[in-house]
Amino acid sequence: MRDTSFEQDPSASANPPLPVGPPLLDAQGMYVSLGGLPILRDVSLQVHAGEAVAILGGNGSGKSTTIRAVLGLIPFQEGTVKLFGTELANFDQWDRVGYVPQHSTLNVSNATVREIVSSGRLSHHKMFQFLNREDRKHVNHALELVELTDRARWPFSTLSGGQKQRALIARALASEPELLIMDEPLAGVDLHSQDGLARLLGGLRSDGLGLAVVLHEQGPLAGVLDRWVTLCDGRIVADDGQGATDCLPASMPSSALGLQDLISGGRR
């Protein structure tokens, strides 16, 4: 991975040519129900190398559920998910996938920034193996990319929102992923840090990294994104526009299983 500065030239965010080759992530027709309630209805998502794709929508639209389903963190009842051409159930190359959750969901008290970032190397090791010189090199490089080298020994809990988000990105980058999946990376981050994150992600995308990013709106990442899908009430309502800020439940066709959709009044 090229040494991309957190404060790099914004011109690096210019949209590249349309992607070619098979997708890194290929999710088709996902239906998810949790606790007997339908959450996602016929949601599809593709991400190629060197492409940034946003999942847009308001609270409760199903954005975070979508990425948790494609990562196998929650089950889907219908549809297919492939990572690097392999069915999700058979996929085991998790070092190729980086996941950045919302920093507010991470509950750590005494861990330092370096310890948080170092945990990104665990996917390269068997259980109970110690980190080696190669691991430390990648951890140092990830800290440099997000400009947190001088905070490496600080407790993670003392960082600002923007610094925490950068530390979590560094943790994901330490594993040398080819696909980076992020859940609302701009949440709780000040405007200056948002612009910095946009420059960083634009540079990573230009290096060939595939990005799937959950957002409420495009905001500072507008110049980085190649495509976006908008979710409302668990379904895609737009896949080629700026996105919808509000939407109304609508009847949906029945799924293959014909399960009743209790929210929209149609079929799930």
N, C-alpha and C positions, 0 to 999 in steps of 0.2 A: 504494500500500500504506500503510495507516495506521501511525503511529509506535507500534509495539508494544514496550514495555519488556521487557527480559530479566527484570525482577523485577516483572512486572505482577500484578494481582489474580488469585489462583488461580481465582476464579469464572468467569474467561474460558474455562476448560477444560470448562465444562458442555456436555454433548452437544447439538448443534443438531438441528433437525428432519431427517427422512430426506431425502437428496439427491434433487433432481429434475433432469431434463435428461439429455443424453447424457453418458456417462463420458469423463473426460479420458484415462484409460487403460483399454483393453479387451483383455485377453489371454484367449484361449479355447483350451483343449485343447493346451497346449504339451507337446511331447516333445523332450527334449534328450539327445543322446548325445555324450560326449567320449572320444576315444581308444578307441572301440568299446564303451564301457560306458554303460548308461543312467543318466542323472542325474535327469531330470524325466520324470514320467509323467502326462499328462492334467491339467496344472495350469492353472487359470483364475484370473484376478484382474481386478477392476474397481475403479477409483477415480474418484469424482466430485468436483466442485468443493466446497470446504468440508467435505471428509470425510477422516478419518484412518483408514487401513487398515494393519494390521500383518501381516507374514508371520512367523509364529512357528515355532520348532523348534530342535532341538539341533544340535550340530556335524555337518556332513555330511548334513543333511536336505535341502539343495537351496535354501535361502533366498537366498543370494547369487547362485546360478546363475539363479534366477528373475528377479531385477532386472537382471542383466547381459543376460539374453535379451531382456527387454522394451525395453532400451536399445540393442539391436543390437550389444552388445559381444561376444557369442558367438552362433553360429547356433542356430536350433532347426530340427529336422527335420520336425516336424508341428505343426499348429495355426495360429492367426492372432494378430497383435498390431496394434492400432490405437492411435495417439496422436492425440487431438483429432479422431477420426473418419477419420484418414488411415492407410492401410496403412503399416507400419513401413518397408518398402522405398522408399516414396515420400515419407516424412516428412522435411522439411528445416527446420522452424521450431524449432531446438533451443534458442533463447533462451527458449522457453516451458516448458522442462523444466530443473529444477535437480537435479544429482546430487551427493550427499555421500557419498564413500567413507569407509571406516574410516581414521582419521588415521594408523594404524600402517602403512598401505600407501603413504603418500606419502613419497617419498625426496627431500627438499630439504635443502640445507646452508646456503646464504647468503641465500635469499629472505626478505624481511621480511614481516610480517603484511599490510601494505598491498599488497605485490606479489602475494601469494597471493590476496587478496580481489579485486584489480584484474583478475586473470586471468579472473574471472567475466564481465567485460564483452566478452571477445574474440568471443563469439558474435554480437555486434552490429556487428562490423567485418569488413571485408575484410582479407586477409592484409597484414601490415606497416603497417597503419594505427595511428597513435598515439591514445591515449585523449584525449578532449576534456573540456571543462568539464562537460558532461552526465554523462559517465562518472564523473568525480570526485565529482559530487554523489551518484550512486547508491552509489559505494564508501563514501563518508563515512556515508551513511544506513545501509548494511548494517553497518558497524562500530559505529554507535550502537545498532542493534537488539540486537546481541549483547554490548554493553558492552565493546568492545575498542579504543575510540578511543585510550585512553592507552597501548596496546600496539602501535599501528600501525607504529612504526619498529623494533620488536623483531624479531630473527631468529625465524622460525617455529619453528625447532628448539629454542629455549630455553623454549617455552611448556609449561605442564602439559598433561596429557591433555585435561582439560575445556576449556582455552583453545584447544587445537588444534582440537577438535571445533567450538567456536563460530566459529573462523576459517573453517573449511571450510563451515559453514552460511552465514556471511556471504558467502563467495565465490559460493555458489549463489544467494543472495538478490540479489546485485548484478546478476544478469542479469534481474531482475524476472520470475521464473517464475510459471506458473500451477499447475504440478505439481512437487512436491519429492519426490525419491526418495532415501532414506537407508539406508545399509548399516551397521547396528549402531551408531547414534550414541552409545549409552551405554557402549560397550566402552572400558575403561580410564579411565572418568570417575568421579570421586569422588561420593559421595551428594549433597553439597550442589550440585554442578554438575549432577547428573542432575535434581534438582528444578527448578533454574533453566532447564534445557533444556526440561523438560516445560511450564513456564509460557510460555516463548517459543513453542514449537510449538503450544500451545493457542491462543495469541493469533493466530498466523499462520493457523491453521485457521479461526478465527472470522472472519478477514478474507476468507475464501473460497479460500484456498490448498488444493489437494488434496495429501494426504500419503500416501506409501507407505513404510512403515518396517520394516526387518528387525530383529527382536529375538529374543533367547533366551526372554524372558518379558516380560509386560506391564510389571511393575515400576512405576516412577514415571510411566509414560505411560498407565497404566490409565484415568485420568480424561480423557485426551485422545482415546483411540481410540473410533471408532464401530463398527468391525467388525474381524475378524481371521480369518485362515486359518492352520491349523497344518499344517506339512509334516513328513513322516517318510518316510525312504527314498525321497525324490523324489516323493511323492504327497501329496495333501491328505487328511488324516485327520479334520479337523474344520473347520467354517467358522462355527460359531455358539457355541463354548464357550470355556472358559478356556485350552484347549490341552493337548496331551499332553506329558508329560515323557519318556516312553519309549514305544516301539512295536515291534512285531515285523513282519518282512517278511511280506507276504501275496501270494497269487497275484493277478495283475492280468489283465484281459481283453486280448486282442490289440489292437494299434493298427491303424490303417488299412493300414499297411505290413506288419503281422504279424511284426515283428522280435522275436526271442527276448530276453526279459528275464533276463539272467544273474544278477541280484541276487535278485529275488523268486521266481524259479522259474516265473513265468508268462510273459506276453508283454509286450513293451515297445511 
